[in-house]
Structures are given as C-alpha cells and as structure tokens.
C-alpha cells in the first residue's frame, strides 16, 4: 500500500527560499544570545566570574555586573561552522558598544567591553575574560585601523584605550560550557542540561521584558535564579532525595513567583513573590542598616510590633542582594533542624564568595525555637547569612539577642507620603491626604496601607466581616473562625481533623466552609496542615471581634 502524503516532495522556489533566510538567521542569533546568557549565569553561580548578575538586552546585547566591574558584551552568531568573522565587521560591532560608554570612561577602568563570537575572528586569537586585546601581545594594527574608521576618526589614544578595555571570547558551544560550570550542582548530566535549557528560556523572556522595563527595574539573571532552577530540577528528578535534603524546612526564595495582589494590603504574610511583584515599598535606609549588620556579624534581626513591616523589610533586603546571595525561606526551625540546614549549605558549597542565606520569620515562637542554634552555626560557618524577624515582646526569649544587630522599622512621614502617592496613582484611595491615615496608624505600616485602601481601621474591617457572617446566618463559619482565631492569638494552631470531629460536621461540609474562609483571607493552612490565622496583626482583632458574637 502506498502513502502518497509521506513521499510527496514540497515544491518551494529555491530562489525565493534563499532570499527569505534573514528571519531564520536572526532567530538563530537570538537563540545564541540566550544560550550565552545561560552559560554566563552558570559561571556566576559557580563563583568563578567577576560578575554576579546579568541583564539580557540591557545597554548592550548582554551586560554583566559585578562589585567592581561591568562588562558590556556584543554577542554574535554565525551558522557556518567553517565561517569566520572579518576584522572589519567585528570592528563595527565594537564601535557600536564604544559609542554608548559613559562620558568618563577614559579616566575609569570600571566598564569593560566584550566581543563574544560563535566563530573565530580572522587573524586574532581570543583573550578570554581576564586578558584584554591590548594585553594579548598580538598585532592589532589592522584591526585598529578598522576600529578608527568605524568610530569616525576619533581623537588620539581612543582606539588604544578601547583595545585596553576589550575582551575577545570565542564560544561555539555555550550550553556545553554552562554544563561544565554546573558540575558541582549534584545533578545528573541530563538534569544539568535541563537547568541550562530553562535558564536559556528565562534569558529570552528577560530580553523581551527589558524592551519595556525601566532602568530602575530591569529583568536580570543571577545566582539565585540559577539555584532556583537547580532546586526545581532536583525536586523533579529525585523528589525523595530532595525532600530528605530540605525536609520541608527550606525552599529557595522565589521572587518571581506570581502572587495575588488583591488582598495584600488587608494583612497577609509577606512572601518573596510580593517583593518581586513590586507590592512592597522600598525602605532604602533600613535596608542599608540590615546589610551593614550582615556585613558585620552575618546575622541580624528585624524587630517590632505586629504590622510594623518586619517581614517586608527582611524580604526587601534579601531581594536587594539576591544577585550575590542564594536566599532560602525557612518555614519552621527547631534546634534539631539546624544541622539539616548546615548540611544543605555544605551541599550548596556555601562560601564567602558564594554565600547562602536563610530568612526566618517570627523568631521567638515555638515553631522557630532553633534560632539561637542557627546563629551559633552562622558564626562558625563563613559562608552563611541569616535574617530573622521577631515581635518586640519575644526578643527577651533569645539568648543571642544581645550580640545581634537589630533593626526596628517604623512608619515615618516620608514613607507614608510615598505610599499614599504611589497608591493614589494606581487606584482610588480612601483619603485625599496622607497625614490623617498616618496619624491613625500609630506607626504601623500594615494599618496605614489598610486605612488607605479600605478607608477604615483593620479591626473595623474584621468586625464588619463578622457582622456579615451573622447576617447571612453563617454561624458554622464563625464557630470555626472563633476557635482558630483564639488559638492563633496565643501563637498556636489547630488540628483540622480534631476540629471537624468536635464540630460534628461531615467532611464535605467542613471542607466547603474551610475553603470559603481561606478564599476570604480569614484563615490559612500551614505546611503541616494545621490551621491558623493570616498575618499576626489580624490575630488579636480577629479573636476579639469573633468572641463578641457570643453576646449576640
């Protein structure tokens, strides 16, 4: 039997085919750029590079940023394996980058240029990332003439200065080089390859986003992004081993995780994704205080009353340093858990050059009783950092408090005005001026933002939610909410199975009521399934308001 559809040849005009290859060539060039970005991000993760974060399609095809140097790189692909780049065309690429150098570049050696080519450059050998063209002891006379012509006959000394700041890298297989940079990632070769493919895809998305991104918030790739991909692949390939490693205690801080914004200002626990989404307002002076504490002692505390913005400030500081530090979110921390975190840090090869950080929320509670033990390990391990948040009344429980740099955030007039102005620009606010809600907030950030967005104090909002449930004859929900709120106000949580049994409800009915409370941001389930309140600032008001329903 014949299958004509399988053997029929496509009839395409060969001349037309040849004349329409520009799109394919351009697409291949973009894929090469993304692959190079994935490779160089992996090198940053390994600690072998002078850069710690990358910006695809920044001020050049790719910019590499480090503490002391910035590389601006032109990335050029060529399909033909036997092909070469001519000196004339390459000089034009270099001249394009040179025209965007800062005005004081001749006096400063902070900015370097790089040519990353898929194929060799005619007559010139690659230099790598350490040695510049001028330092490579090659005859660059011809290339210098082409460069001067491309620059439009520059002033004396400009060509020589550019060659003294330019690196030439030839890399036909950037993904293979990326795999080599990730050999210490404790993944199989297939897993490492998958990480590189994911990083290449992320680089492409970052390039697209940077078309419209502002210079203050460009899309980047950094060490934390690479670690996120490694942990994700590890969890897919070896889920049992990954769970055994982290044991539900730690997860990489995912600042790119999509987070619902609707109820953020009504009192939810701040997560890394809220900061990445721009929902948390910057507090640069306090962030600087935290970073100073980390530099001095490698551990610090953010202390204050409920609703002061402690968690937000901790995650803002972690986000600010994510390009250099691989931050992990610690869900709970017992003394026996500290050894597991130390083992995790060792497997991640934590060092002063490639540090690992832990953010521990709500220190001083039963769920985080291991903080003092963690501080002792951080003092003993040079590559570890940690930030903790603690309520003011719980500090006295910590034996390490006296030697811990402690930052106390408080809402000030400048921040209050900035928040009011930003919220007013994006959506209607309940006050025509920032001063009145600022005075009503008692210096609490959460109370202030809730006043602006809801027009009333947080406790009044909770009271109205209780009244609505009474009016709608939702007494079963109030019973559940009363029990959970009372426990949460004491820092405890409720076993859902025992609560359902005591309530006398069947499973479907209980599940439906509980889900409604979750959807309305009244309660939440912890990772172990226990039920508790949302943000700590809502626990006491919730408990007071719900308990008053006994008198109605």
C-alpha positions in Angstrom: 0.0 0.0 0.0 1.3 3.4 -0.9 1.1 6.5 1.2 1.4 9.5 -1.2 1.4 12.0 1.6 4.6 10.5 3.1 6.6 10.6 -0.1 5.3 13.8 -1.8 8.0 16.5 -2.0 7.4 20.1 -1.0 7.6 22.4 -4.0 9.4 25.6 -3.0 11.0 28.1 -5.2 14.8 27.8 -4.4 15.5 31.4 -5.2 12.6 32.6 -3.0 13.9 30.2 -0.2 17.4 31.8 -0.4 16.0 35.3 -0.4 13.9 34.8 2.7 16.5 33.4 5.1 17.0 36.6 7.1 14.4 35.6 9.6 16.0 32.3 10.3 19.4 33.9 10.7 18.0 36.5 13.1 16.2 33.8 15.1 19.4 31.8 15.4 21.2 34.8 16.6 18.7 35.4 19.4 18.9 31.8 20.4 22.7 32.1 20.6 22.4 35.2 22.8 20.1 33.4 25.2 22.4 30.4 25.3 25.4 32.6 26.1 23.4 34.3 28.9 22.6 30.9 30.4 26.2 29.9 30.3 27.5 33.1 31.9 24.8 33.0 34.6 26.0 29.5 35.4 29.6 30.8 35.7 28.3 33.5 38.1 26.6 30.8 40.2 29.9 28.8 40.3 31.8 31.8 41.8 34.4 31.7 39.0 33.4 35.0 37.5 33.8 38.7 38.5 30.1 39.3 37.8 27.2 38.2 39.9 24.2 39.2 37.7 23.4 39.7 34.1 20.9 41.9 32.1 19.9 40.5 28.7 19.3 43.3 26.3 20.4 45.9 28.8 22.6 48.7 27.4 24.1 46.1 25.1 23.3 42.6 24.0 24.3 41.4 27.5 25.6 43.4 30.4 27.5 41.6 33.2 27.5 43.4 36.6 29.9 42.7 39.5 31.0 44.5 42.6 33.9 46.2 40.8 33.5 45.7 37.0 30.8 45.9 34.4 31.1 44.1 31.1 29.1 45.2 28.1 29.1 42.4 25.6 28.2 42.1 21.9 27.1 38.5 21.2 27.3 37.4 17.5 26.3 34.1 15.9 27.4 32.6 12.6 25.7 29.5 11.3 28.5 28.2 9.1 30.9 26.0 11.2 33.7 26.9 8.8 32.9 30.6 8.8 34.9 33.4 10.4 34.2 36.9 11.4 36.1 39.6 9.5 38.0 42.2 11.3 36.1 45.0 9.6 32.6 43.8 10.6 33.8 43.0 14.2 35.3 46.5 14.5 31.8 47.9 13.7 30.3 45.8 16.5 32.9 47.1 18.9 32.4 50.7 17.8 28.7 50.4 18.4 29.3 49.5 22.0 32.0 52.2 22.4 29.6 54.9 21.4 27.5 54.2 24.5 30.3 54.3 27.0 30.0 56.7 30.0 31.5 60.1 29.5 34.3 59.5 31.9 35.3 56.1 30.6 38.8 57.2 29.7 39.5 58.1 33.3 37.9 54.9 34.7 38.6 51.3 34.2 35.2 50.2 35.7 33.5 49.4 32.4 34.9 46.8 30.0 33.7 45.7 26.6 33.5 42.1 25.3 33.0 40.5 21.9 31.5 37.0 22.3 31.6 35.3 18.9 30.4 31.9 17.9 33.1 31.5 15.3 36.8 32.7 15.1 37.8 36.3 14.4 40.1 36.4 11.3 43.7 36.9 12.3 43.1 37.5 16.0 43.2 34.9 18.8 40.6 35.0 21.7 41.7 36.6 25.0 39.1 35.3 27.5 37.6 37.3 30.3 40.9 38.1 32.2 43.2 39.5 29.5 42.3 42.3 27.2 43.2 42.6 23.5 45.9 45.2 24.3 47.4 42.8 26.8 47.4 39.8 24.5 50.7 40.7 22.6 49.0 40.4 19.2 49.4 42.6 16.2 46.3 44.7 16.2 47.4 47.3 13.7 44.9 46.3 11.0 42.0 45.9 13.5 42.9 49.3 15.0 42.5 50.9 11.6 39.1 49.3 11.0 38.0 50.4 14.5 39.2 54.0 13.9 37.2 54.0 10.6 34.1 52.7 12.4 34.4 55.3 15.1 34.7 58.1 12.6 38.3 59.0 13.1 38.4 59.5 16.9 40.8 61.6 18.9 44.3 60.3 19.6 44.5 57.5 22.1 40.8 56.5 21.9 41.5 53.3 19.8 44.3 52.2 22.1 42.2 52.8 25.2 39.3 50.8 23.8 41.6 47.8 23.0 42.9 48.1 26.6 39.3 47.5 27.8 38.1 45.0 25.3 38.0 41.1 25.7 37.5 38.7 22.8 35.7 35.4 23.6 35.1 32.7 21.0 32.5 30.2 22.1 30.7 27.8 19.7 29.1 25.7 22.4 27.9 27.9 25.2 25.4 25.3 26.6 28.2 22.8 26.9 30.3 25.4 28.8 27.3 26.1 31.0 27.1 22.4 31.9 30.7 22.4 32.8 30.1 25.3 35.2 27.3 23.4 37.0 29.3 20.2 37.7 29.1 20.8 41.4 25.3 21.1 41.3 24.7 17.5 42.4 22.6 16.8 39.3 22.9 14.2 36.6 24.2 15.3 33.2 20.6 15.3 31.9 19.5 17.4 34.9 22.2 19.9 34.3 21.2 20.1 30.6 17.6 20.8 31.7 18.7 23.6 34.0 20.6 25.2 31.2 17.6 25.0 28.8 15.4 26.6 31.5 18.0 29.4 32.0 18.1 30.0 28.3 14.3 30.3 28.2 14.4 32.7 31.1 17.1 34.8 29.4 14.9 35.1 26.3 11.9 36.2 28.4 14.1 38.7 30.2 15.2 40.1 26.9 11.6 40.5 25.8 10.7 42.2 29.1 13.6 44.6 29.0 12.2 46.1 25.9 9.7 48.0 28.1 11.3 47.7 31.5 12.6 50.8 33.3 16.3 51.3 34.1 15.5 51.0 37.8 13.9 47.6 37.5 15.4 45.6 34.6 14.8 41.8 34.3 18.0 40.1 35.3 19.6 36.6 35.8 21.6 36.0 38.9 22.9 33.3 41.3 19.5 32.9 42.9 17.8 32.3 39.6 20.3 29.5 38.8 19.8 28.0 42.3 16.0 28.1 41.8 16.3 26.1 38.6 18.7 23.6 40.2 16.4 23.0 43.1 13.4 22.7 40.8 15.0 20.1 38.6 16.4 18.3 41.7 12.8 18.1 43.0 11.6 16.6 39.7 14.4 14.1 39.1 14.9 13.0 42.7 11.8 14.1 44.7 12.5 11.7 47.6 16.1 12.8 47.9 15.2 16.5 47.6 12.6 16.2 50.4 15.1 14.3 52.5 17.5 17.2 52.0 15.2 20.1 52.8 12.7 18.1 54.9 10.1 20.8 54.2 12.2 23.3 56.2 13.7 25.3 53.4 12.9 26.4 49.9 14.7 28.8 47.6 13.3 32.3 47.8 11.3 32.6 44.5 11.0 36.3 43.9 9.4 35.6 40.5 6.5 33.5 41.9 3.2 35.0 40.9 1.3 36.3 43.9 -2.3 37.6 44.2 -2.3 41.3 44.8 -5.9 41.8 45.7 -5.7 41.2 49.5 -2.1 42.2 50.0 -2.8 45.4 51.9 -5.5 43.7 54.0 -3.0 41.7 56.1 -1.2 38.7 54.6 2.2 37.3 55.4 4.7 38.9 53.0 6.4 36.3 50.8 9.3 36.8 48.3 6.9 36.9 45.4 5.2 40.0 46.9 8.5 41.8 46.8 9.3 40.7 43.2 5.9 41.9 42.1 6.6 45.4 43.4 3.9 45.3 46.1 6.3 46.1 48.9 7.5 49.7 49.1 11.3 50.3 49.3 12.9 51.4 52.6 16.5 52.1 51.5 17.8 53.4 54.8 16.6 50.5 56.8 17.7 48.0 54.2 21.2 49.6 54.4 21.1 49.1 58.2 20.3 45.4 57.7 23.1 44.9 55.1 25.5 46.7 57.5 24.5 44.2 60.2 25.0 41.3 57.9 28.4 42.5 56.8 29.5 43.0 60.5 28.0 39.8 62.1 26.4 37.8 59.2 23.1 37.6 61.2 20.6 40.3 62.0 17.1 40.7 63.5 14.2 42.9 62.4 12.1 43.7 65.5 8.8 45.5 66.1 5.1 45.1 66.9 2.7 43.2 64.6 2.1 45.1 61.4 5.3 47.2 61.5 6.5 45.7 58.2 9.2 43.4 59.6 8.7 40.6 57.1 8.5 43.1 54.2 11.8 44.7 55.3 13.5 41.3 55.6 12.5 40.2 52.2 13.3 43.6 50.6 16.9 43.1 51.9 17.1 39.6 50.6 15.7 40.7 47.2 18.3 43.5 47.1 21.2 41.1 47.5 19.7 38.1 45.5 22.3 38.5 42.8 25.1 37.6 45.2 23.3 35.5 47.9 21.2 32.4 47.4 18.4 33.1 49.9 16.2 30.4 51.3 12.9 30.7 53.1 12.8 28.8 56.4 9.2 27.6 57.2 9.9 26.4 60.7 13.1 25.9 62.7 13.6 23.5 65.7 17.0 23.0 67.3 17.2 19.6 65.6 16.7 21.2 62.2 19.8 23.4 62.3 22.1 20.5 61.4 20.0 19.9 58.3 20.4 23.5 57.2 24.1 23.3 57.7 24.2 20.2 55.6 22.2 21.9 52.9 24.6 24.8 52.9 27.6 22.4 52.6 26.0 20.7 49.7 25.4 24.1 48.1 29.2 24.8 48.7 28.4 28.0 50.7 31.5 30.2 51.0 32.2 33.9 51.4 32.3 34.2 47.6 29.1 32.2 47.1 27.1 32.7 50.3 23.8 31.0 51.2 21.3 33.0 53.3 18.3 31.9 55.4 15.3 34.1 56.2 13.4 33.0 59.4 10.1 34.7 60.0 8.5 35.0 63.5 11.5 34.1 65.6 10.8 33.5 69.3 7.8 31.3 68.7 7.6 27.5 69.3 7.9 26.9 65.6 11.2 28.8 65.4 12.8 27.7 68.6 16.1 26.9 66.8 17.1 30.5 66.1 19.8 30.7 68.7 21.3 27.4 67.5 21.3 28.7 63.9 23.0 31.9 65.0 25.8 29.8 66.6 26.3 27.9 63.3 26.3 31.1 61.2 29.0 32.4 63.5 31.0 29.3 62.8 30.4 29.0 59.1 31.9 31.8 57.0 29.5 31.3 54.0 26.2 31.5 55.9 23.9 34.6 56.4 20.6 34.8 58.2 17.9 37.4 58.8 15.2 36.9 61.4 12.0 38.8 62.2 10.8 38.9 65.8 8.0 40.6 67.7 9.3 43.1 70.3 7.9 41.1 73.2 9.7 37.9 72.1 13.2 39.3 72.0 13.9 38.6 75.6 13.5 34.8 74.8 16.6 34.9 72.6 19.9 34.2 74.2 21.7 35.7 71.1 19.7 38.9 71.2 22.4 40.9 73.0 25.0 40.3 70.3 22.6 40.6 67.3 22.3 43.8 65.2 18.6 44.7 65.5 16.7 47.0 63.2 13.3 48.4 64.2 11.2 49.6 61.3 8.6 52.3 62.0 6.4 54.2 59.5 7.7 57.7 59.0 6.3 60.7 57.2 8.5 60.3 54.1 7.4 56.6 53.6 3.8 57.4 54.4 3.7 60.1 51.7 5.4 57.9 49.2 3.0 55.0 49.8 0.0 57.4 49.6 1.2 58.9 46.3 2.0 55.5 44.7 -1.4 54.0 45.7 -3.2 57.1 44.6 -1.6 56.9 41.2 -2.6 53.3 40.6 -6.1 53.1 42.2 -8.5 55.2 44.2 -7.6 55.7 47.9 -9.9 56.5 50.8 -8.1 59.6 51.9 -7.3 62.8 50.0 -4.2 63.4 52.0 -1.7 61.2 53.7 -1.5 62.9 57.1 -4.7 61.7 58.6 -4.3 57.9 58.0 -0.6 58.3 59.1 -1.7 59.7 62.5 -4.4 57.0 62.8 -1.9 54.2 62.0 0.2 54.6 65.2 3.3 54.0 63.1 2.2 50.6 61.8 2.8 50.1 58.1 0.1 47.4 57.6 -2.5 49.6 59.5 -1.6 52.6 57.3 -1.9 50.7 54.0 -5.2 49.2 55.1 -6.6 52.6 56.0 -5.6 53.9 52.6 -7.2 51.1 50.6 -10.2 50.2 52.8 -10.9 53.6 54.4 -11.1 52.2 58.0 -9.0 50.6 60.6 -8.1 46.9 60.3 -10.2 46.0 63.4 -13.3 47.7 61.9 -12.9 45.7 58.7 -12.7 42.5 60.7 -15.7 43.5 62.8 -17.7 44.1 59.6 -16.8 40.7 58.2 -18.1 39.1 61.5 -21.4 41.1 61.3 -21.8 40.0 57.7 -21.5 36.3 58.6 -24.1 36.8 61.4 -26.5 38.5 59.0 -26.0 35.7 56.4 -26.6 33.0 59.0 -23.1 31.6 58.6 -22.7 30.6 62.2 -20.8 27.4 61.4 -18.0 29.6 59.8 -18.0 31.8 62.9 -17.5 28.7 65.1 -14.6 27.6 63.1 -13.2 31.1 62.9 -13.6 31.7 66.7 -11.6 28.5 67.5 -8.8 29.2 65.0 -8.6 32.9 66.0 -8.3 32.2 69.7 -5.5 29.7 69.1 -3.7 32.0 66.7 -3.8 34.9 69.1 -1.9 32.6 71.6 0.6 31.6 68.9 -0.9 28.1 68.4 -2.6 26.3 65.6 -5.5 23.9 65.3 -5.6 20.3 64.1 -8.3 20.3 61.3 -9.3 16.7 61.8 -10.0 17.2 65.6 -11.7 20.5 64.9 -14.1 18.8 62.4 -14.8 15.9 64.8 -15.6 18.3 67.7 -17.8 20.4 65.4 -19.9 17.4 64.4 -19.7 18.3 60.7 -19.2 15.8 57.9 -16.1 16.1 55.8 -17.7 17.7 52.6 -19.4 20.4 54.7 -16.3 21.2 56.8 -14.1 21.3 53.7 -16.5 23.7 52.0 -16.7 26.1 55.0 -12.9 26.0 55.5 -12.2 26.7 51.8 -14.5 29.7 52.0 -12.6 31.1 55.0 -9.4 30.6 53.1 -10.7 32.3 50.0 -11.9 35.3 52.1 -8.4 35.6 53.7 -9.7 34.8 57.2 -7.5 31.7 57.9 -4.8 29.7 56.3 -3.3 26.2 56.4 0.3 25.7 57.4 2.6 23.4 55.5 1.8 20.6 58.0 -1.9 21.1 57.5 -2.6 22.8 60.9 -5.0 25.8 60.8 -4.0 29.3 61.9 -4.7 33.0 61.2 -3.2 35.0 58.4 -1.0 37.9 59.4 -0.2 38.2 63.1 -1.6 41.7 63.2 -5.1 40.2 62.4 -5.0 37.6 65.2 -5.9 39.7 68.2 -8.5 41.8 66.4 -10.0 38.7 64.9 -10.1 37.0 68.3 -11.7 40.0 70.0 -14.3 40.6 67.2 -15.3 36.9 66.8 -15.5 36.3 70.6 -18.1 39.1 70.8 -20.5 37.1 68.8 -21.3 35.1 71.9 -23.3 38.0 73.2 -25.4 38.5 70.1 
